[in-house]
C-alpha cells in the first residue's frame, strides 16, 4: 500500500522523491498512542470542524461524486489493499450482507492479523471512487480515494460512528493538502466537492508561518522544533499524522491544515 500510494502522489505532484505521506500503516508505540489520545480528549473534534473550517472560498468548478454502501464498494476494491482481507463467515440465521468481517494488521504485532467487524456495513456510506488505501481502527475506518479525471486530487473518507466525513486534498510536492471538508448524510446519494485551488495553496506553502496561531490551532506543536515556513509546519503535522490511529485526531489535523493553508 505504501508503494502504490507514493507512486500515485509522485505522478500527481511530479516530484522524484516525495516526503512521507499519511498512510496510517505503522502504529505508534502504546506509550505514544496513549499520549496522543490524552492530548486530543480535551478538545472535541466537533468544535474544530464546525467553527474553524467554514471559510469563504473563491468560486471554483465543483464535482458531484456518488456514494455507495461499504458492502457494495469493498468487494471490487479490496484487492488493492495489501493490509486488508475480507473474511467470509457463514452462520445460521445471520444475514451475510449486513456486517463485514475483515482481517487487518494487529496493533501489537504488525506481522500478524486480527479480525475486525464493521457492523451495519450495508448502511455505511463511502465514495463511489477507486480506493487507494484503507485502514480500520477501533473508532471507525479510513479510505483514501483517487479521482480518475483529476490526478492531483485525492479524497479522504473518514467513517466515524456511522457518519462519513470527506476531506478533499490537493496532491503536490508529495503532500496531501486538505482544502475542503464535508459531512455526508445518510439520505445523501452524492456529495459535491470543489476542484483544487492549486495556485493559492502552492503560494501559501512558501509563506512565513505564524507560529502563535498555529500553536493555538494545534497545541501539540508547542513541542515541535523551528517551523519557519507554512510548508515546514505542514510536513511536520503530516508526518505526525502518518502513524495516527485515532480518527478524531486525524480529522482535527486536516482541519488545522485547512485553516493554515487558507
WOQUITA-V447147 format. One record per residue. RES is the residue in one small letter. SS is DSSP state (@ for helix, = for strand, . for the rest). BURIAL is I if it has 24 or more other C-alpha atoms within 12 Angstrom, else O. Layout:
res & ss & burial
RES & SS & BURIAL
RES & SS & BURIAL
This chain:
res & ss & burial
x & . & I
x & @ & I
x & @ & O
x & @ & O
x & @ & I
x & @ & I
x & @ & I
x & @ & I
x & @ & I
x & @ & I
x & @ & O
x & @ & I
x & @ & I
x & . & O
x & . & O
x & . & O
x & . & O
x & . & I
x & . & I
x & . & I
x & . & I
x & . & I
x & . & I
x & . & I
x & . & I
x & . & I
x & . & I
x & . & I
x & . & O
x & @ & O
x & @ & O
x & @ & O
x & @ & O
x & @ & O
x & @ & O
x & @ & I
x & @ & I
x & @ & O
x & @ & O
x & @ & I
x & . & O
x & . & O
x & . & O
x & . & O
x & @ & I
x & @ & O
x & @ & O
x & @ & I
x & @ & I
x & @ & O
x & @ & O
x & @ & I
x & . & I
x & . & O
x & . & O
x & . & O
x & . & O
x & . & O
x & . & O
x & . & O
x & . & O
x & = & O
x & = & O
x & = & O
x & = & I
x & = & O
x & = & I
x & = & I
x & = & I
x & @ & I
x & @ & I
x & @ & O
x & @ & I
x & @ & I
x & @ & O
x & @ & O
x & @ & I
x & @ & I
x & @ & O
x & @ & I
x & . & I
x & . & O
x & . & I
x & . & I
x & = & I
x & = & I
x & = & O
x & . & O
x & . & O
x & . & O
x & . & O
x & . & O
x & . & O
x & . & O
x & . & O
x & . & O
x & . & O
x & . & O
x & . & I
x & = & I
x & = & I
x & = & I
x & = & I
x & = & I
x & = & I
x & . & O
x & . & I
x & . & O
x & . & O
x & . & O
x & . & O
x & . & O
x & = & O
x & = & I
x & = & O
x & = & I
x & = & I
x & = & I
x & . & I
x & . & O
x & . & I
x & . & O
x & . & I
x & . & I
x & = & I
x & = & I
x & = & I
x & . & I
x & . & I
x & . & I
x & = & I
x & = & I
x & = & I
x & = & I
x & = & I
x & = & I
x & = & I
x & . & O
x & . & I
x & = & I
x & = & I
x & = & I
x & = & I
x & = & I
x & = & I
x & = & I
x & = & I
x & . & O
x & . & O
x & = & I
x & = & I
x & = & I
x & = & I
x & = & I
x & = & I
x & = & I
x & = & I
x & = & I
x & = & I
x & = & I
x & . & O
x & . & I
x & = & I
x & = & I
x & = & I
x & = & I
x & = & I
x & = & I
x & = & I
x & = & I
x & = & I
x & = & I
x & . & I
x & . & I
x & = & I
x & = & I
x & = & I
x & = & I
x & = & I
x & = & I
x & = & I
x & = & I
x & = & I
x & = & I
x & . & O
x & . & O
x & . & O
x & . & O
x & . & O
x & = & I
x & = & I
x & = & I
x & = & I
x & = & I
x & . & I
x & . & I
x & . & I
x & @ & I
x & @ & O
x & @ & O
x & @ & I
x & @ & I
x & @ & O
x & @ & I
x & @ & I
x & . & O
x & . & O
x & = & O
x & . & O
x & . & O
x & @ & I
x & @ & O
x & @ & O
x & @ & I
x & @ & O
x & @ & O
x & @ & I
x & . & I
x & @ & O
x & @ & I
x & @ & I
x & @ & O
x & @ & O
x & . & O
x & . & O
x & . & O
x & . & I
x & . & O
x & = & O
x & @ & I
x & @ & I
x & @ & I
x & @ & I
x & @ & I
x & @ & I
x & @ & I
x & @ & I
x & @ & I
x & @ & I
x & @ & I
x & @ & I
x & . & I
x & . & I
x & . & I
x & . & I
x & . & I
x & @ & I
x & @ & I
x & @ & I
x & @ & I
x & @ & I
x & @ & I
x & @ & I
x & @ & I
x & @ & I
x & @ & I
x & @ & I
x & @ & I
x & @ & I
x & @ & I
x & @ & I
x & . & I
